[in-house]
Amino acid sequence: MELIYEKSVPGRHGVALPANDVPPAPPLPARLQRSGAAGLPELSELDVVRHFTTLSRRNVGVDGTFYPLGSCTMKYNPKSAEEAAKLFTPFHPMPALLLGGEPLVQGSLALLQHMDELLQEITGMDAVTCQPLAGAHGEMTGIMVIAAYHRAKGNKKKYVIVPDSSHGTNPASAAMAGYEIVTIPTAPYGDMDLDAFKAALSDEVAAVMMTCPNTLGLFNPHIKEICDLAHGVDALVYYDGANLNAILGHVRPGDVGFDVVHVNLHKTFGTPHGSGGPGSGPIGVKAALAPFLPVPRVVKLDDGTFGVADDTARSIGRSANFFGNFGVIVRAYAYILMLGREGLIEASELAVLNANYVMSRLKDVYELPYDQTCMHECVFSASRQMAHGVHAIDIAKFLIDRGYHPPTVYFPMIVKEAIMIEPTETESKETLDAFIAVMREAADTAVTDPAALLRAPVTTPVSRLDETKAARSQNVCFTG
Ligand SMILES: *Cc1c(COP(=O)(O)O)cnc(C)c1O
């Protein structure tokens, strides 16, 4: 497809302004003036509208198609939550950060404070900040809070333990906070090997980072014991909340023994992911860690109004501007209130039911490395299809031709040729059945006509890209 610059015709324009009949403003200082024209494309309004409308139709999103991207929880984003965010557009809480501005935005501050309370209730934690802008950012903030806690106690800590099934952001955040990473293998039962964990635990361990259920979609039966053992050496336990959707309303991380949790509002609470953002990754902590949370914090004052506390004595400081992604927080707030307690519980139950349905309807044609009841997602392997020269990536590309966003592939990395499917609670049985039929068609085609899978996708403007090059160069080139 042509770039908008390539469609430019010299002299063509969208709007014709009348001749200037007021005195011109004094010119900018010479050093601020352009030396030549800006080089913008010259087009009619219709050219521009068609260009961007065509591009927008090539976007893939959950509003257009089933999006079973495992670990990402791509559930439907209710439009009523969008409306709620729109209502708050003029009331960004920013004025509360200016001297005397709090009275202008009491409603927004009340919302933020109530959101903190709701997330405390949901996660079983004592204090929450909504500042972090994504799950990974929440992890980074959480690990910095943990490090501040150990420093304040004079603890000499060196290591952070992660299971080998963990999301890459876990070890990355811990490493950025200055810790060395100890990786524990996964046992045949599909979770962190308990004996290997015990062997790795020492006084020098600062934290253990667990995703629960883990990235294989399995719930760890030893989680309480792991928390207790960690606490025995004054290590803190971090709950990666990306999979909170699976246990919402059933188990609270704080009750099991976790000390810090992040919540991905854009996963669990149905706010848009955007393309890589804007997200929101609030963290919750136990009381002993609350003094280290980022500032400013919204507080309820004795007279019932809301203010901003900026006590920096022990805080790690700011982790984001303003109060985080306020618009996203409003959407998640609306979502939580809309579903209510019973609705959130039902959402997680349906998410688990849907994943088990997909798993049981596909496990005769795809290898299921950990064959047990799953939580909200299931992980297959394309290892059987490899006998025909077909890999997980080829099945993913075939799904694009059939109108689906592919599932997550090649993650978690401990499963060879992983295909990780997370249907979420918002999909109907009809949608799941149609998807299952296409997944079965792909498995059949791998046997009868593997070359057809290797050619896919054939319905897209470009077929397979050189993915390394596409990540580095914005002007992507075709490879086939
Ligand atoms: C998505 C995810 C993260 C990171 O969250 P972002 O909001 O994408 O930064 C961390 N851990 C797991 C298991 C995830 O699925």
The ligand as an SDF file (V2000), in Angstrom:
LIG
                    3D

 15 15  0  0  0  0  0  0  0  0999 V2000
    1.1290   -9.5560   30.1350 C   0  0  0  0  0  0  0  0  0  0  0  0
    1.9840  -10.1560   31.1580 C   0  0  0  0  0  0  0  0  0  0  0  0
    2.9340   -9.3900   31.8760 C   0  0  0  0  0  0  0  0  0  0  0  0
    3.2700   -7.9490   31.5260 C   0  0  0  0  0  0  0  0  0  0  0  0
    2.1750   -7.0960   31.5130 O   0  0  0  0  0  0  0  0  0  0  0  0
    2.1130   -5.8430   30.5150 P   0  0  0  0  0  0  0  0  0  0  0  0
    0.8900   -5.1250   30.9720 O   0  0  0  0  0  0  0  0  0  0  0  0
    2.0050   -6.3860   29.1330 O   0  0  0  0  0  0  0  0  0  0  0  0
    3.3550   -5.0410   30.7230 O   0  0  0  0  0  0  0  0  0  0  0  0
    3.6160   -9.9920   32.8910 C   0  0  0  0  0  0  0  0  0  0  0  0
    3.4360  -11.2950   33.1930 N   0  0  0  0  0  0  0  0  0  0  0  0
    2.5580  -12.0680   32.5020 C   0  0  0  0  0  0  0  0  0  0  0  0
    2.3880  -13.5110   32.8980 C   0  0  0  0  0  0  0  0  0  0  0  0
    1.8140  -11.5360   31.4540 C   0  0  0  0  0  0  0  0  0  0  0  0
    0.9730  -12.2920   30.7690 O   0  0  0  0  0  0  0  0  0  0  0  0
  1  2  1  0
  2  3  1  0
  2 14  2  0
  3  4  1  0
  3 10  2  0
  4  5  1  0
  5  6  1  0
  6  7  2  0
  6  8  1  0
  6  9  1  0
 10 11  1  0
 11 12  2  0
 12 13  1  0
 12 14  1  0
 14 15  1  0
M  END
$$$$
